[in-house]
């Protein structure tokens, strides 16, 4: 792979933007395909470009369907879990998600909650959620869970996440709490997007302890992440 292509791939990865490198195996000619552009010496037909772009979300690398001698390698962002609210469930969930290969960020401006002692080895930020999400960015490889049970923290995060490309949005709370949450989000003009929120959060495993709830949440995040590939 040429140096310019490697630099472009490294830049895309640093910015969490998916990219597909298509190589003609016979002579090594290549092009780079993202959601908007196609660059390189290898010329692809419109159907081939569409096939390459279909790999941007799945991250799969494979021979390009419908073409002979073309191999597509996908470079996609690592899965990321953004947790709003450094609560007991978040302590367990952050460790589990980290072990499952997610990049984890816990967001909570309350320093007594978001401390290194409570979250050893986990990335923390004490920014307000809307500020943190604006800095971190929200992409199709990101899941967001709102666990604080405090509308001052959860609502701004949900308002940012709902119109974004994140693949999963979940919010902790009873059905009554969620109905109140939905009313506030409708007032913010997000009525058409409210169906994206998973609440009650997590798969219905029946667990009640923080660790059991964390298992249910992570299981649902993983399920939603891969459900598109099962269709």
N, C-alpha and C positions, 0 to 999 in steps of 0.2 A: 504494500500500500504506500502511495506517495506521501511525502511529508505534509503537503498542503491538505490532503484528505485527513490524515491523522490529526492535524491541528484543528480542522473543522469539527471532527468527531469529539475531540477533547473539549472544545468550546461548548458544543451542544450538551455534553454530559454535565459540564460545570453549571450550565443554565437550566438543567433538567428539561431539556427538549429532546424528544425522540428523533432518531435519524436512522435511515436504512441505507446501507452500502450495497449496491448491486454490482457484481463482478461477472464478466464474461470469462469463463474458465479457460477457453481456448487461447486467449492472448493476454488476459489480465486487465483488459480495459474496464474502467469503473465509472460509476456515477453515484452521487449522494442524493437521496430523496428525503425531503421532509414534508410537512403538511402543505407547504406553499411553493417550494421550488424543487427543481431538478438540475444539478450541476455536475459537470464532468464530461469526459470524452465519449462515454458510452451513451448512445441514443436509444431511448426506450419508446415504444408505442404507447398511446394513451391507455390501452388496457393493461399493459405491463406496469405503467406508473401507478394505476389504480391498485393492482395486486401488491406492489411494493408498499403503498401507503396503508393497505389493510394490515400490515405487520407493525405499524407504528404503535398501536395500542396493545397488541398481544405480546410484543417482544420476541416473537418466534423467529428463528433463522432457518431457512429452508430453500431448496431449489425454487425458483420463481415459477408458479403454476402457469401453464400455457406457453412456456418458453423452453427452448433447448439450450443447455449450456450456460444458463444464467443462475447465479446463486445470490440470494439476498440475506445479508446479515443485519439484524436489527440491534441498534444500540438505544436502549430505553432507560429512563431514570429508574433507580432502585425504588421499590415500594416504600412509601413513607406514611407514617401514622402521626397525625397532629392531635394531641390530647389537650383539651381545654379544661382546666381544673385539676389541681394537684391533690386529689382526694385519695382515700384509701384504695378504691378500685383502680385508680390510675397508677398507684405504686406497683400493683401486681401486673396490670395490663402492660405497662411500659416494659417491664422485664420480659414478659412473655413475647411481646411483639418484637423486641430486640432479638430474642433467641430465634424467632421465626424468620429473621432476615429483613425486618422493616427498619428503616431509619426512623427514629422516634424523637419527637420534640414535645415536651410538656410545657404548656403555656399557662402562667398564672401570675398576676402582679402581686399576689400576697406572698411576701417573702417567707413568712413562717411556714407556708405550705410547700412552696417550690424551693426546697433546700437540697443541697448535695447530700446531706445526711439521710434524707428520706428517699432520694432518688440517685443512689450511687451509680455512676457511669452513664447516666441518662442526660441528654442535652436538655437544658432548661432555659426558659426565658421569662423575665419578670415584666415584659411588655404587656400592655392591654391587648386582648385578642385581636381586635381589628388592626392594630398597628403591627403585631407580630405576623399576621397573615399577609398583610400588604408587603412586608419585607420578605417573607419566606416564599411567597407565590403559591398558587393553587393550580395543580396540573392533574392530568388524568391518571397519574400513578400515586396520587395522594388520597388518603382517607382522613376524615375528621370526625372526632367524637367529642361531644360537649357533655362534660360530667360534673360541672361545678355545682349545678342545682341553683345557680344564682343568675337571674336574667341579665344582670349588669355585665356578666362575663359571657354567658352562653349565647344570648341574643345577637350581640355584634358579630360573633364568630359565625353563627348560622346565616346572618345577613350577607356576610362575605362569601360563604361557601355555596349557598344555594344557586347563585347564577354562574358558578365556576364550573370547571371541568372535573372536579374531584369525583372519584368513582364511588365513594361511600360517604354518607352523612348519617350520624346517629346521635341521639340525644337522650340522656338519662331522665327518668321521671315517670310518675304515675300517669294514667290516662287523663286524670283531671288536670294535673300539672301540664301535660302536653296540650290539652285543649286551650288552656290559658296562653301557652306559648304560641300556638297557632294563631290565636286572635291577635296577639301583638305583631306577629310576622305578616298577617294579612294587612294590618294597619300600615305596615312598612311597604306595602305594594308587592308582596311576594306570593300572593295567593296561588298563582299557577305553578309554583315550584315546590309547594309544601309536601307533595307526595314523595319527594326525594328523601325525606327524613325518615329514618328507621326509628320508630318509637312505639311501643317499648323496645329499647335497644337490645340487640343480641338475639341469638337463637333461643327458642323457648325450651330450654333444657331443665327448667324447674329449680335451678340453683338460687341460693339466697345470700351466701356469704360473698364478701368482696372478691375473693379468688374465683368462686364459681361464676359470678357475674362477669368477671374479666374473661374467663374461658368462653362464655357465650358470646361476648362482644367480638373477641378475636376470631372465633369460628365464623361469625356472620360476615365480618370484614373479608376473610379469606374466601368464603363462599361467593360473595358478590364480586370479588376481584376476578374470579375465574368463570363465573356463570356465562359470560358472553362467549367463551370458547366452547361451551357445551352445546350451544344452539346450532 
